[in-house]
Amino acid sequence: MYDFVIAGGGPAGSHFAHKSAELGNKIIILEGGEIGTPLSCSGHVSLDLWRYIPHKNKSRLIQNEIYGARFHVRGEGRKTHTFYKKEPISNVIDRVELDRCLSKMAIESGAEIKERHTVIGVEELEEKVIVKVRSPEGKQEIDTKVVVGCDGPNSRVRRSLGLEEPKELLHGILGFDFTEDFGNFVDVYLNVPGFFSWRIPRGAAGVEYGIAGSPDTDIIGRFEKLTDSMGTHIQKRCSGMIPIGPPASVSTNRGFLIGDAASQTKPFTGGGIIYGLMASNCAAKVVNSNEINTIKMYESRWRKEIGREIEMGKWIRKGYSLPRVVQEMGLKFFSGEIGVHMDRPTSLFSRGQFNAMKGNKK
Ligand SMILES: Cc1cc2nc3c(=O)[nH]c(=O)nc-3n(C[C@H](O)[C@H](O)[C@H](O)COP(=O)(O)OP(=O)(O)OC[C@H]3O[C@@H](n4cnc5c(N)ncnc54)[C@H](O)[C@@H]3O)c2cc1C
């Protein structure tokens, strides 16, 4: 019997598999499609990503370096507020390659991966979990001591285990213009109710235009308006959902969720790669498939690690709904050099940020 059957071979599933297989656990990842595809992510991440990926892969993954962001309250060309650091803050990476790289690490640690194997249901019993799977070969059932739902925002495992659905699901759309752009700033447009649209220079891979917001706010229409207004030629388009949490619980007796399935995202950007990797680390460290009460330790560990950041992120997001004049004042106050870490909004109150702001006022 498997120690862990993991549904989903995205960053959360592969990283948990890698860390847990290293400890000697018998693991299989069931991936409904093919690792890394279809793409529905900008792959804009803090430099913390490189704690999880061997250095030799960096040059293959990295597309561009970002030093800061320009915020536009009233549209392109009007007054902007710039936030920056003197060294790179983040990287734009090839997200498909990231998933492939993490899954290769899982295999090298001893995990099995089966692509085109979709989890269609989970039956949790006292002594084991039966995972129901559909693949091109037909239907099958796999027994495991513990099931791990890393199957993204519309998690089937979450639904089968009766766990809480995300409080909110945003609709995100991305469009790519393949004209190269090695600029070092992302642009953020506060022109979507409760969220924003953006432009990311992706180096030789071109420019990405994106938007996210509530599905009731005509996101597709707004995306078309955005790209038309910029006179850009979109050559490729994709979309996905962004879950906003956190839920009250992400675990049962013999099952738990990681990553987007657990709504472990930043409420003020929708980014979830790093939080998913952090939570995978917590889970691999504390959950022992032979002592199922350790699953409760994962519940408390991941919240200790990122719970406060998610709460703070929710407060920052409230700023997107303030009147424009208040947004302008807030952005003006904080703009210039910054000392914050993009995954840790609580660093807004850090000494680094205080010193940066002091420097700006000189
Ligand atoms: C438009 C958009 C832009 C984004 N930009 C960024 C960004 O710049 N930076 C950032 O950090 N985050 C970004 N995100 C969020 C980021 O993509 C997610 O937080 C991250 O992918 C979550 O990883 P995961 O492993 O939890 O889930 P996923 O990456 O969604 O992986 C889940 C995997 O499970 C598989 N699966 C689903 N159902 C089943 C099933 N029933 N059985 C088997 N397999 C299944 C899927 O095929 C998929 O491979 C963005 C999201 C969107 C929608």
The ligand as a MOL file (V3000), in Angstrom:
LIG
                    3D

  0  0  0     0  0            999 V3000
M  V30 BEGIN CTAB
M  V30 COUNTS 53 58 0 0 0
M  V30 BEGIN ATOM
M  V30 1 C -3.7910 33.7940 -14.5430 0
M  V30 2 C -2.9640 33.3220 -13.3880 0
M  V30 3 C -1.7090 33.8800 -13.1510 0
M  V30 4 C -0.9420 33.4520 -12.0630 0
M  V30 5 N 0.2870 34.0170 -11.8740 0
M  V30 6 C 1.0350 33.6220 -10.8300 0
M  V30 7 C 2.3310 34.1670 -10.5990 0
M  V30 8 O 2.8120 35.0000 -11.3710 0
M  V30 9 N 3.0350 33.7500 -9.5240 0
M  V30 10 C 2.5520 32.8160 -8.6570 0
M  V30 11 O 3.2210 32.4930 -7.6530 0
M  V30 12 N 1.3350 32.2730 -8.8530 0
M  V30 13 C 0.5680 32.6300 -9.9080 0
M  V30 14 N -0.6400 32.0580 -10.1140 0
M  V30 15 C -1.0980 31.0410 -9.1680 0
M  V30 16 C -0.3630 29.7230 -9.3970 0
M  V30 17 O -0.5540 29.3170 -10.7350 0
M  V30 18 C -0.8950 28.6750 -8.4340 0
M  V30 19 O -0.9220 29.1830 -7.1160 0
M  V30 20 C -0.0350 27.4020 -8.4720 0
M  V30 21 O -0.0490 26.8520 -9.7540 0
M  V30 22 C -0.5800 26.3930 -7.4730 0
M  V30 23 O 0.1410 25.1930 -7.5710 0
M  V30 24 P -0.5710 23.8150 -7.2080 0
M  V30 25 O 0.4430 22.7760 -7.3790 0
M  V30 26 O -1.2750 23.9470 -5.9160 0
M  V30 27 O -1.7540 23.6630 -8.2930 0
M  V30 28 P -1.6780 23.5980 -9.8760 0
M  V30 29 O -0.4740 24.2540 -10.3920 0
M  V30 30 O -3.0290 24.0560 -10.3370 0
M  V30 31 O -1.5310 22.0610 -10.1820 0
M  V30 32 C -2.6040 21.1830 -10.0050 0
M  V30 33 C -2.3560 19.9730 -10.8800 0
M  V30 34 O -3.3660 19.0100 -10.6070 0
M  V30 35 C -3.8460 18.4680 -11.8130 0
M  V30 36 N -5.2180 18.0020 -11.5490 0
M  V30 37 C -6.3380 18.7460 -11.3900 0
M  V30 38 N -7.3870 17.9420 -11.1030 0
M  V30 39 C -6.8960 16.6780 -11.0500 0
M  V30 40 C -7.4810 15.4200 -10.7820 0
M  V30 41 N -8.7880 15.3090 -10.4840 0
M  V30 42 N -6.7000 14.3100 -10.8330 0
M  V30 43 C -5.3740 14.4010 -11.1090 0
M  V30 44 N -4.7600 15.5930 -11.3790 0
M  V30 45 C -5.5170 16.6990 -11.3310 0
M  V30 46 C -3.7520 19.6020 -12.8290 0
M  V30 47 O -3.6560 19.0920 -14.1410 0
M  V30 48 C -2.4580 20.2930 -12.3750 0
M  V30 49 O -1.3240 19.7660 -13.0230 0
M  V30 50 C -1.4350 32.4510 -11.1890 0
M  V30 51 C -2.6840 31.8740 -11.4370 0
M  V30 52 C -3.4410 32.2910 -12.5280 0
M  V30 53 C -4.7820 31.6550 -12.7790 0
M  V30 END ATOM
M  V30 BEGIN BOND
M  V30 1 1 1 2
M  V30 2 1 2 3
M  V30 3 2 2 52
M  V30 4 2 3 4
M  V30 5 1 4 5
M  V30 6 1 4 50
M  V30 7 2 5 6
M  V30 8 1 6 7
M  V30 9 1 6 13
M  V30 10 2 7 8
M  V30 11 1 7 9
M  V30 12 1 9 10
M  V30 13 2 10 11
M  V30 14 1 10 12
M  V30 15 2 12 13
M  V30 16 1 13 14
M  V30 17 1 14 15
M  V30 18 1 14 50
M  V30 19 1 15 16
M  V30 20 1 16 17
M  V30 21 1 16 18
M  V30 22 1 18 19
M  V30 23 1 18 20
M  V30 24 1 20 21
M  V30 25 1 20 22
M  V30 26 1 22 23
M  V30 27 1 23 24
M  V30 28 2 24 25
M  V30 29 1 24 26
M  V30 30 1 24 27
M  V30 31 1 27 28
M  V30 32 2 28 29
M  V30 33 1 28 30
M  V30 34 1 28 31
M  V30 35 1 31 32
M  V30 36 1 32 33
M  V30 37 1 33 34
M  V30 38 1 33 48
M  V30 39 1 34 35
M  V30 40 1 35 36
M  V30 41 1 35 46
M  V30 42 1 36 37
M  V30 43 1 36 45
M  V30 44 2 37 38
M  V30 45 1 38 39
M  V30 46 1 39 40
M  V30 47 2 39 45
M  V30 48 1 40 41
M  V30 49 2 40 42
M  V30 50 1 42 43
M  V30 51 2 43 44
M  V30 52 1 44 45
M  V30 53 1 46 47
M  V30 54 1 46 48
M  V30 55 1 48 49
M  V30 56 2 50 51
M  V30 57 1 51 52
M  V30 58 1 52 53
M  V30 END BOND
M  V30 END CTAB
M  END
